Every structure is written in structure tokens, then in C-alpha cells.
Amino acid sequence: MSKQKNKIAGLQKRKAISGYLFISPFIIGFLVFMVKPLLDSFYMSFCDVSLAAGSITKTFHGLVNYVFAFRVDPEYNRLLWEELTRMMVYSLAIIVFSFFVALILNQKFRGRALVRAIFFLPVILSSGVIVGLESNNELMASLNQMIEETTSGVSMTAAMETILRTAGVGVRAYEKVFEVIDNIYDVALASGIQIIIFLSGLQTIPGSMYEAADIEGCTSWESLWKITFPMISSLFLVNWIYTVVDFCMRSDNGVIEKIQKVMVEQQQYGNASAMSWIYFALVLAFVGITSYFISKRVYYYD
């Protein structure tokens, strides 16, 4: 018995060593290239920074930059609330979308390889063609105009929104839902990595578990909740953290654009640093709180 325990402990130790070797390039790069700029940025958030010929002067003046961000700047609080709300809504939409797409791609059907390639293509081409389409969207604009002309300007989502508004259904909730539907292209574009992670987890579930469930009379819906969800629940946590962090780094993030404007155009480096650290702290707190509650529902198995 002790021999078997030692064997398991040795296997776990080898796995841990392999994991640390895989992440060691990131750890070394972070310590060498990122720690000092982070500390400098944090110190600058408490300073009045002025540029001179070939030198940077930092004068410590406490929490003035943070007070400016919260109480003086007319846009920062509004942008902060809008982006955090949008982050929560879109992150949830991306997780739901990627999970159900992974469920579909895990099934056996004709043309499965082609469908998988279609969903994975944005990830592969994210630094090339797709970025070009997003930055110079003349093709997408012309296609959108052609669709509007052929459909006489009729929009299904707009019609549904009008019906629900007339019926007096709750406004804020369905406005967010229709906003996500109208931007389903962005949701699909941001779901490639999450689909891959979910699909890899689904493929590790033994088929014998579903066969046993069928013999016991479980429906597909019951198997989804009793087998699929628990077996890949840890991946929900991984994908959630990745999705939130990825969303905060988007090029169309209003808070990031505001920080860049304050830093580059107005050259207020202290205020920009304070805004950056406020945003970072709020996102970090959001990730920590949500991850804590998600981890309570995660099922780990050997």
C-alpha cells in the first residue's frame, strides 16, 4: 500500500515539475521585463510627473491623482461603470456561446472538421486577416448595406425589441440581451480559445459514463447536468478568468482609450497611472470574487 502511495506521489511530483517547466519562460520574462515597469507605474500614480529634455521628474504628492480620477475627471467614472458592466455581460455571453458550440462540435456529423475550422479560424488568423477586417471594415460595411437593402431595412432583433417594449417587458434586461445578439460577431470572434478548451475537456469524458447513464434511463438533458457539467466544471473557471482578462485588453475598451488619451495627448502620466491602477484593482477584485464563487461549484476528480 505504501509503495503504491509513493508511486502516486512520484507521478504527481513529475507532473508538477513538468508544469513549472512549461510556465518558466513566462515567469522569467515577467520577473525580468514586467516587475520594474509595474513598480514604476505604481509609484507614478502617486506623483506629479513632468518631462524634460532626456529626464523624467517625479514629485510625490499623495492621492491627488486618485482624487482627480474619481472626483474631477468628468468621464472616467462613467466609462469605468460602462466597461465593467459590459465586461460582465459579454464575458457571460462568451462562456455560454463557447460551451454550447463546443457541445455541438463534439458530436459526430458530416463536415465536422470544416465546422471546427470555421470556428477556430479567427484564432489562427487573429494577427492578420481578421484584425484587418476589424480595422478597415469596408467589406463588412458593404455586406451590411447589401443585407439591409435586400431585407428592406427589416431587423428581426429591432422588431422583437419593439414588441417587448410595447408589451411593457423589463427594459434593462432585454436591452443587454439584444445588444449581445446584435454583436454576435464579436462574441463569436472572442470565443475561439474557450471553444478549444471546452472541446478538449469534453473529449476526456469517458463514453462509458454516458452509456451507463443511458442504461439507467437518463435523458440527454439529465446527462448534461449530471455528467458533462461536473466533469468539465474546472474548465469553466479557467475560461472565465481568461475571458475577463482578454476582454479588459480589447482595443475598443473605453477605459483604455481614456487612459491612452490622458497619457499621450494630455501627457498627464501620473493621472494615467492612477486610472490604470484603479481599473486593474477593480478587475482583479471582480476576478477574485467571481472565481471564489465558481470554485465552490467545481468538481475535481482523479
Helices and strands as residue ranges (DSSP letters): H 2-29, I 30-34, H 35-44, E 47-52, E 55-60, H 64-67, I 68-72, H 76-105, H 112-124, H 129-135, H 138-150, H 156-167, H 171-182, H 184-189, H 192-202, H 207-215, H 220-223, I 224-228, H 229-231, H 233-248, H 254-260, I 261-265, H 269-295
